[in-house]
């Protein structure tokens, strides 16, 4: 590690991984409740399990992004972090707020939670993914502001690179679009419309900048390819992201009360959305082929390449599958959306954090050449288990979605929702099995941290 | 293919293309906001409908159901529940809703369960008004069938 302040990244990485374990665990509980409705009911109803599952994902990704930023910014800016102390305080505040929120979800009925957290002052709760009580939402804003100030001050006082500029742009976008979460119109349609400004423009625009910047950083480090060359690729990828992703928001406006022109705008723009992910594959693989150094942390490069591939499958292929308006007419609101959501979040965002951790964590633990071969092999096996598990459960959810469409939406003898779900039960069982595989992979991954160094 | 593109070209596509897309997006969004009141029949959005939306949010209904295709996929779509369960008749639907909400959770082993929310009669009526209003939104002919 070149700068001592980089070490603040460590607690962020560890906590992100702990939250990931929690996220997957709650995913498994949901998978069980999907099949056996009495499981955990009325102790934890489905909506609470889901809130915990999705909110843990969002928070773990923010922790991962922050850890990645605090690790890479000093090296890029060629100076110590502006305030390591602020970064540590932010960590504890965010961790405490996150844990308190999850406990609130689990132990207080949601309606009561809205009352004791002053939701009436400014009602923002009860919307998908943005279920957080008002104090938590305000807390997220404060944490993100502190994160941006720390990053921006470090960059301003040090060397500016394309990576830091792109990363900062992504962070500003993340903060700006989150503020829209505080605006909840009484009209449901207007509410839905603005809700997507936060949700879509995070996931399919600003976060992709953060993803691109982290990927570029790791590739520079493990391949030794000339920075100019990497920068060009990074610009090209994020250019395609912006051109397709911003207007691609339109694919959410097909069938929710927005005007007809979005059918065209959304279909055309989002048909281009796989392109930046395809470029990411070309990027990772050609940088790997042209590498100037043989970094001993081989598994970090494997993670980087796998991130590009799985992100392309999840975000690109599974996104395109249902993004054209005439197709979306039938797929909207089915398990196909869940299939796409699972593989894209995992491939693009969870995996980039694994990539960064795989590269940075050994260095933070005093192993500049990466972990020993035995540990790397175990990490690789864990990666494979998690990847196959995620692809398997995505395929299962896809089959579930198609069955749902055939049952409820095509032909004359239609089944109702609950009857259709009953016909899908076996597929949900397969999904659960693959979920267990992902969890097993994660546990195996955790054990790779405890493999003893050989020399 | 990438050899012919220089770093500054890529940079210009990013800034130029990004700004261009953002401007179009903002212009269309502005237009959409103008059109939403008519497409959603905002004139019929009574105080009861708004109160119903707040009940919907307060109980996190979207954590299990979809509404106009958005939400969780654990329980049925509710945009057209007014047509499906109420036969598009206000009195029928409201009576159905009172009975349905009071009967939860159903005593059927291993069926997915809906919690008992202990809503008052007035609150159930407001929730019904909200769902009736939602069923009339112009969502470009979605959902494709009565089963949602």
Interface residues (C-beta under 8 A of the other chain):
Chain A: X33 X34 X36 X37 X38 X41 X42 X45 X46 X47 X48 X50 X51 X110 X111 X114 X119 X123 X125 X126 X127 X128 X131 X186 X187 X188 X189 X190 X191 X192 X193 X228 X231 X232 X233 X235 X236 X238 X239 X242 X243 X244 X246 X247 X249 X250 X253 X254 X255 X256 X257 X258 X259 X260 X261 X262 X263 X265 X269 X282 X329 X330 X332 X333 X334 X335 X337 X338 X408 X409 X414 X415 X416 X417 X418 X420 X421
Chain B: X2 X5 X6 X7 X10 X11 X13 X14 X17 X18 X20 X21 X22 X24 X25 X28 X29 X31 X32 X33 X35 X36 X37 X39 X40 X42 X45 X50 X53 X54 X56 X57 X58 X59 X60 X61 X62 X63 X64 X66 X67 X68 X69 X70 X71 X72 X73 X74 X75 X76 X77 X105 X109 X110 X111 X112 X113 X115 X117 X130 X134 X137 X138 X139 X140 X141 X142 X143 X144 X145 X146 X147 X148
